[in-house]
Amino acid sequence: MISRLTGILAAKRAPQILIDCNGVGYEADVSMTTYYQLPDVGQQLSIWTHLLIKDDSHSLVGFSGEAERRLFRQLIRINGVGPKMALAILSGIDDQQFALCIANGDVAMLTRLPGVGKKTAERLIIEMRDKVDALMGDNVSSVIAPGEHSAASEAVEALQALGYRSIDAEKMISRAQQQGDVPNSASQLIKSALQASVKR
C-alpha cells in the first residue's frame, strides 16, 4: 500500500498532479481543496495517498492532510458514493465544514456540492453521523479563546444538560464566541448560542 509520497512536484493540471520521487513519477488525482494548497512546480511536497485498485487499473488519490484522506475513505464506503463523487465533495467543502454539515443535518448545504442530490445528502447524514466526532477531533473546541475557557466549558456543560450532544454544544458556543461582541460569561454565551440556534 502506498500511503505517503515525498518528492518534487513535477507537474500539475487539475485535478491531476505528478510527483517525482527519486526519478520515479507518480500520478495522483487530488481534490481542488488540496490542489490550491500545492506549492509551485519544482518545489518539494509531501502528500498522503490512497491506492484505488480496479480490475483494469491502479490509481492514486492524493491529499494535503490525513484528515482529508480519512474522510475520503469513509465516503467511498457509502453506497452510491464512489471515488469520483468523494473527490467532488472534498473539492467543494473541507473536512471540518463537512463534519459541521453532518452534525447539523444540513441537507441544503450538502446538496450544493457537485453531484450530491437530496437522497445522497440524507444518506450521508445518516451514515456519517456517528463518525463526526472522529472527523472534528479537537478542532471545534480549539477555537475557544484561552482566557475564556472556563466560561465556555461551563456553557457547553449547561447546553449538554439541556439535551444537546457534546459536539453540537461545542459548535454553538464556538459560534457565539466568534460574533462581534464576544460574551464573557457562561450565561451570556448560552443566551447568545441559543438565540443563534433559533435563527438558523
LINTABEL-V689276 format. One record per residue. OMEGA is omega in whole degrees, -180 to 180 (999 if undefined). NEAR is the number of other ideal C-beta (glycine too) atoms within 12 Angstrom. Layout:
# LINTABEL-V689276
<<OMEGA,NEAR> <OMEGA,NEAR>>
This chain:
# LINTABEL-V689276
<<175,12> <-173,24> <-177,18> <178,24> <174,32> <-179,20> <-179,26> <176,26> <-175,33> <-180,27> <174,19> <176,29> <-172,16> <5,17> <-174,26> <176,26> <177,38> <-179,27> <178,35> <179,22> <-180,24> <176,12> <177,10> <-178,14> <178,19> <174,32> <178,28> <171,41> <-180,34> <173,42> <178,43> <176,26> <177,32> <-176,38> <-177,27> <176,17> <-178,22> <174,33> <176,21> <176,13> <-178,17> <179,16> <179,17> <175,19> <174,33> <177,24> <171,38> <-176,30> <173,36> <-179,35> <177,24> <-179,25> <176,14> <180,10> <-174,6> <-179,7> <169,12> <179,17> <-180,23> <171,32> <-177,40> <-177,44> <-180,38> <-179,31> <-178,27> <-180,23> <179,28> <178,38> <-180,34> <179,26> <178,43> <-179,43> <178,29> <-179,29> <-175,40> <175,24> <-177,19> <-179,29> <178,14> <179,20> <178,31> <-179,20> <-178,29> <179,22> <179,28> <178,40> <178,38> <178,26> <-179,40> <177,45> <-177,29> <-176,24> <178,33> <-172,29> <-180,37> <177,28> <178,28> <180,38> <178,37> <177,31> <-180,34> <-179,40> <-179,33> <-174,26> <-173,21> <180,26> <-177,22> <-180,16> <-178,25> <-179,37> <174,23> <-180,19> <-177,33> <175,21> <-178,23> <176,33> <-176,18> <-179,16> <178,17> <179,28> <180,32> <178,23> <178,24> <-179,40> <-179,30> <-173,19> <-178,21> <-173,35> <-178,25> <179,16> <-176,27> <-178,33> <180,22> <180,21> <-176,35> <-177,33> <180,21> <-171,16> <-180,24> <-178,31> <-178,26> <179,16> <177,23> <-178,30> <-176,21> <-176,13> <-176,11> <-173,26> <-176,19> <179,17> <-180,28> <180,39> <179,22> <180,23> <178,39> <-180,34> <180,20> <178,25> <177,34> <178,20> <178,14> <176,17> <179,10> <175,24> <-178,23> <-177,22> <178,32> <179,31> <179,33> <178,36> <-178,39> <180,40> <178,43> <179,34> <-180,30> <-179,37> <-178,36> <177,22> <-176,19> <178,8> <-176,11> <178,24> <-177,28> <176,18> <-178,19> <-178,26> <179,17> <178,24> <-180,39> <-180,30> <-179,21> <-180,31> <-179,36> <178,25> <179,17> <-179,22> <-180,21> <-178,10> <-175,11> <999,17>>
